[in-house]
Amino acid sequence: NTGYNPFTREGKKTAAYEICEQLDWVAPDVVFVPVGDGNILSGLWKGFRDLHAIGLIDHLPKLVAVQAEGAASICRAFDADGTLRPASGQTIADSIAVRAPKDGEAALAALRQSIGDAIIVSDQEILEAMGLLAREEGGERGAGDGAGLDGDRHGAAGGGHRGNHYVDLIQSQEAGGQSGVGCEILRTVGQG
């Protein structure tokens, strides 16, 4: 399990490297991340900090956790008193359907340190976003990807999560029975 094995964070951080490489070593301003256990979020933060420490990127992005309504322990803790409490874990987004996030403390730390945010989305919103992703990007997309896109849409509507350069969505690779972090940037928004 990603929350018990400290080396998984080391693997997941490479997605931050690939994001920055794909953007010609310009760090994104905001990264929307579908979140289950929290390990992808904490891994991305570690990767961005590594790149910043060695001078390959000039700033650290704001991370935004996006969780399904039925599995939103991290988002609720971030928005409340910081205490992780179990959720039902019920959601159509299998890759982020987590009752008690194993890497929740590290994910909360990443959100706080990045001056990030947390967004909760409904299963209906996830379904709508999956359809939009399929139409715009093609191919089969998982519900975790829909959660990330819907978080982006929530952020844009609120006006608080747009940066000068990019807003990225991480592919969860849930489609077709796979799960894990992908380093394909599903969409960038803004100026380059």
C-alpha positions in Angstrom: 0.0 0.0 0.0 1.2 3.5 -0.9 0.7 4.8 2.6 2.9 2.2 4.3 5.8 2.0 1.9 7.9 5.2 2.0 9.5 4.4 -1.4 6.3 4.9 -3.3 6.6 8.7 -2.7 10.0 8.5 -4.4 8.4 6.9 -7.4 5.4 9.2 -7.6 7.6 12.3 -7.4 8.9 11.6 -10.9 5.5 12.7 -12.2 6.5 16.3 -11.1 9.8 15.9 -13.1 7.9 14.8 -16.2 5.3 17.7 -15.9 8.1 20.2 -15.7 10.0 18.6 -18.5 6.9 18.6 -20.7 6.6 22.3 -20.0 10.2 23.1 -20.9 11.2 23.4 -17.3 8.6 26.0 -16.5 6.8 25.1 -13.3 3.0 25.2 -13.4 1.3 27.7 -11.2 -1.4 25.2 -10.1 -1.7 21.4 -10.3 -5.1 19.8 -9.8 -4.6 16.2 -8.4 -7.3 13.5 -8.0 -6.6 12.3 -4.5 -7.3 9.0 -2.7 -4.6 7.9 -0.2 -2.8 11.2 -0.7 0.5 9.6 -1.9 0.4 11.0 -5.4 -0.1 14.5 -3.9 2.7 14.1 -1.4 5.0 12.6 -4.1 4.3 15.5 -6.5 5.2 18.0 -3.8 8.4 16.2 -3.0 9.3 16.2 -6.7 8.6 19.9 -7.2 10.6 20.8 -4.1 13.5 18.7 -5.4 13.5 20.5 -8.8 13.2 23.9 -7.1 16.1 23.1 -4.7 18.5 22.4 -7.6 17.3 25.4 -9.6 15.5 23.7 -12.5 12.3 25.5 -11.7 12.0 29.0 -10.4 8.8 28.6 -8.2 6.8 26.0 -6.5 3.2 25.3 -7.8 0.1 25.5 -5.7 -1.4 22.0 -5.3 -5.1 21.4 -5.2 -6.5 18.1 -3.9 -9.6 17.0 -5.6 -11.6 14.3 -3.9 -15.0 12.6 -4.5 -17.7 13.5 -2.1 -17.9 10.0 -0.5 -14.1 9.7 0.0 -13.1 13.3 0.9 -11.2 12.8 4.2 -8.2 14.9 3.2 -10.3 17.7 1.8 -12.5 17.8 4.8 -9.5 17.8 7.2 -7.9 20.6 5.2 -11.0 22.7 5.3 -11.7 22.1 9.0 -9.3 21.4 11.9 -6.7 19.3 10.1 -7.9 16.0 11.7 -8.3 13.1 9.3 -11.5 11.3 9.8 -12.7 8.2 7.9 -15.2 8.7 5.0 -17.6 6.2 3.6 -15.3 5.6 0.6 -18.3 5.3 -1.7 -17.7 6.8 -5.1 -17.7 5.8 -8.7 -14.1 6.9 -8.9 -12.4 3.6 -7.9 -8.9 5.0 -8.1 -9.6 7.6 -5.4 -12.3 5.6 -3.4 -10.5 5.6 0.0 -12.1 5.4 3.4 -9.0 6.2 5.5 -6.1 7.8 3.5 -2.9 6.1 4.4 -0.7 9.1 3.4 -3.2 11.7 4.5 -0.9 13.5 6.9 1.8 14.0 4.2 -0.9 15.1 1.7 -2.2 17.7 4.2 1.3 18.9 4.8 1.8 19.3 1.0 -1.4 21.3 0.7 -0.4 23.6 3.5 3.2 24.1 2.4 2.1 24.8 -1.2 -0.5 27.2 0.0 -2.9 25.0 -1.9 -6.5 24.1 -1.6 -9.0 21.2 -1.5 -12.1 20.7 -3.7 -14.8 18.1 -3.2 -16.8 17.0 -6.3 -19.9 14.8 -6.6 -20.1 11.6 -8.6 -22.5 13.4 -11.0 -19.9 16.1 -11.6 -17.2 13.4 -12.1 -19.4 11.7 -14.7 -19.9 14.9 -16.6 -16.2 15.7 -16.5 -15.4 12.2 -17.8 -17.6 12.9 -20.8 -16.0 16.2 -21.5 -12.5 14.7 -21.2 -13.5 11.9 -23.7 -14.8 14.4 -26.2 -11.9 16.9 -25.9 -9.0 14.5 -25.4 -10.3 11.2 -26.9 -9.8 7.7 -25.5 -11.1 6.1 -22.4 -10.8 8.1 -19.3 -11.3 7.0 -15.7 -13.4 8.6 -13.0 -10.3 9.8 -11.2 -9.4 11.8 -14.3 -13.0 13.2 -14.3 -12.5 14.3 -10.6 -9.3 16.2 -11.6 -11.0 18.0 -14.4 -14.0 18.9 -12.3 -11.7 20.3 -9.7 -10.2 22.5 -12.4 -13.7 23.6 -13.4 -14.6 24.4 -9.8 -11.3 26.3 -9.4 -11.9 28.3 -12.5 -15.5 29.2 -11.5 -14.2 30.4 -8.1 -11.5 32.4 -9.8 -8.9 31.6 -7.2 -6.9 28.9 -8.9 -5.7 30.4 -12.2 -2.1 31.3 -12.5 -0.2 33.2 -15.2 1.1 30.1 -16.9 -0.5 26.7 -16.5 -3.1 24.7 -14.8 -2.4 20.9 -15.1 -4.4 17.8 -14.6 -2.8 14.5 -13.7 -4.0 11.4 -15.4 -4.8 8.7 -12.8 -4.7 5.8 -15.4 -7.8 4.3 -14.0 -9.3 3.6 -17.4 -9.0 0.1 -18.7 -8.5 -1.4 -15.2 -5.2 0.2 -14.5 -4.6 2.5 -11.6 -1.6 4.7 -10.6 -0.2 8.0 -11.5 0.3 9.0 -15.1 2.5 11.8 -16.2 0.4 12.8 -19.2 -0.7 16.3 -18.8 -4.4 16.1 -19.7 -4.7 19.8 -20.3 -2.9 23.0 -19.8 -4.6 26.3 -19.5 -3.0 29.8 -19.7 0.0 31.3 -21.3 3.3 29.7 -22.0 
